[in-house]
């Protein structure tokens, strides 16, 4: 991950350290552990006030990155991994939203991983406020296009526990099972379609992965996806 270093230790733990590390990730990992998801268990999280770097120490999880082994997998093996990920997402989406804020699991800011950089804002009390942050468009956009895009945004979605970065390189597998879902720094409470629309933005060199979205996600969001594809053309990158 750019902006951080990852080091494995003899006690079978891993530290992730750097200026880009956000300690809000630990609250997402705590929740993932409570749900018995294949996520690393946090041992320690702290920020160094002198150099501005943060560090999270967590369990090491054995497995191979899905993006590296995907080409060698059979169709049946790919089907099974997609079903396992669907089960994980179903479990995540079953958790009640209790803190009343759209943002990190600790009540912190929204983090939006866009094309070239991260944007943050909030936390937000409702989806209307979140949409104002999301509809962060370049100044050169014509007013009719801005108005048209704004009218496509709903404000009545369920707010659900979301990962925010469901890319193949963040998924570890071993012996046909998902052993680890990594990099929860973009996780938190977001509108229910968030993981689905962001899934198509995450880099992947295997075309059939994104073609399997309807197998992976418990629910598809065609209208929101179409609107998002239009918005990212004009959104500040």
Secondary structure, DSSP 8 states (H G I E B T S, - for coil): -TT-EEEE-TTSEEEEEETT--TTHHHHHHHHHHTT-S---EEEEEE-TTT--EEEEEE----EEHHHHGGGS-HHHHHHHHHHHHHHHHHHTTS---S--BB-TTS--EEEE-SSSEEEE--BSSHHHHHHHH--B-TTS-HHHHHHHHHT--S---EEEE-S---GGGEEEETTEEEEE---TT-EEEETTHHHHHHTTS--S-HHHHTTHHHHSSS--HHHHHHHHHHHHHB--
